[in-house]
Amino acid sequence: MKTYLKECPFDGPQDPVATGHLTLRFSIPRKCSTCAFYFEGGCKKVTNRLVRLDFGFCGIEGSKELVKHGATGKLIPQKCNECRYLIKHNFLGLCCGKDREIWGDLPRGLDS
């Protein structure tokens, strides 16, 4: 699930709602919790592929211009490439570790 939907077409509250899948415990944005496209921690808006959920703006200003991440070669927003919260998740790839105490086992996606 390393694919991103550029922008979620649906409006709604993004405050965290507790949920889980298998042994994982995490929260998802409220608007995703009632969305028909939500599936096991991801969004199935793109046919046959899960994409990351819309957690909203992370609160850190910076350029969203895509640059190559040094270790992986993946294209990520420049502000994320330079951010102390950038983490490598075993299943999800590069993610945002900011507010991990809120989102739990499902870290935020990178701002797009």
C-alpha positions as CSV (number, residue, x, y, z in Angstrom):
1,M,0.0,0.0,0.0
2,K,2.6,2.5,-1.1
3,T,0.3,4.3,-3.6
4,Y,-1.1,7.8,-2.8
5,L,-4.4,9.3,-4.0
6,K,-3.4,12.9,-4.9
7,E,-6.4,14.4,-3.2
8,C,-9.4,12.8,-1.6
9,P,-12.5,13.9,-3.4
10,F,-14.6,13.7,-0.2
11,D,-14.9,16.4,2.5
12,G,-15.4,15.5,6.1
13,P,-13.8,15.6,9.6
14,Q,-10.3,14.2,10.0
15,D,-10.2,13.7,13.7
16,P,-9.1,10.2,14.8
17,V,-11.5,7.3,15.2
18,A,-10.1,4.2,16.9
19,T,-10.2,1.0,14.9
20,G,-8.0,-2.0,14.1
21,H,-7.3,-4.9,11.8
22,L,-6.1,-8.3,12.9
23,T,-3.7,-7.6,15.8
24,L,-3.1,-3.9,14.8
25,R,-4.6,-1.0,16.7
26,F,-4.8,2.3,15.1
27,S,-7.0,5.3,14.4
28,I,-8.3,6.5,11.0
29,P,-9.7,9.9,10.0
30,R,-13.4,10.1,10.9
31,K,-14.4,10.8,7.2
32,C,-12.8,7.5,6.2
33,S,-14.5,5.5,9.0
34,T,-17.9,5.9,7.2
35,C,-16.7,6.0,3.6
36,A,-17.7,3.2,1.3
37,F,-14.1,3.1,-0.1
38,Y,-12.4,2.4,3.3
39,F,-10.9,-1.1,3.5
40,E,-8.6,-2.5,6.2
41,G,-6.6,0.6,6.8
42,G,-6.6,1.9,3.2
43,C,-8.7,3.4,0.6
44,K,-9.9,1.4,-2.4
45,K,-10.9,4.4,-4.5
46,V,-8.4,3.4,-7.2
47,T,-9.6,0.1,-8.7
48,N,-7.6,-3.0,-7.6
49,R,-5.2,-1.0,-5.5
50,L,-5.3,0.3,-1.9
51,V,-4.1,3.8,-1.4
52,R,-3.2,5.7,1.8
53,L,-5.9,7.4,3.8
54,D,-6.3,11.2,3.8
55,F,-5.0,12.3,7.2
56,G,-4.9,15.9,6.2
57,F,-2.1,18.5,6.5
58,C,0.6,17.4,8.9
59,G,1.1,20.9,10.2
60,I,4.7,21.3,9.0
61,E,5.2,23.9,6.3
62,G,7.5,23.3,3.3
63,S,7.7,22.5,-0.4
64,K,5.6,19.6,-1.7
65,E,7.7,19.4,-4.9
66,L,8.7,15.8,-5.4
67,V,12.4,14.9,-4.9
68,K,14.2,11.6,-4.7
69,H,14.7,10.1,-1.3
70,G,18.4,9.3,-1.0
71,A,18.2,5.7,0.5
72,T,15.2,4.5,-1.5
73,G,15.2,6.6,-4.6
74,K,11.4,7.0,-4.2
75,L,9.8,10.4,-5.1
76,I,8.6,12.1,-2.0
77,P,7.7,15.7,-1.1
78,Q,10.8,17.8,-0.4
79,K,9.5,18.9,3.0
80,C,9.2,15.2,4.0
81,N,12.6,14.3,2.7
82,E,14.1,16.9,5.2
83,C,11.7,16.1,8.1
84,R,12.7,14.5,11.4
85,Y,9.4,12.5,11.4
86,L,10.1,10.6,8.2
87,I,10.2,6.8,9.0
88,K,10.5,3.6,7.0
89,H,7.6,1.3,7.8
90,N,8.1,-2.4,7.1
91,F,4.8,-2.8,5.1
92,L,3.9,0.7,4.1
93,G,7.3,2.1,3.1
94,L,8.1,5.7,3.8
95,C,5.6,7.3,6.2
96,C,5.2,10.2,8.6
97,G,5.9,9.3,12.2
98,K,4.4,12.6,13.5
99,D,1.5,12.1,15.9
100,R,2.2,8.4,16.2
101,E,0.6,8.4,19.7
102,I,-2.7,9.5,18.0
103,W,-2.7,7.3,14.9
104,G,-1.1,4.1,16.4
105,D,0.1,1.2,14.2
106,L,-1.0,2.9,11.0
107,P,1.3,5.9,10.5
108,R,0.3,9.0,8.5
109,G,1.0,9.0,4.8
110,L,3.3,11.7,3.4
111,D,1.7,15.1,2.5
112,S,0.9,15.1,-1.2
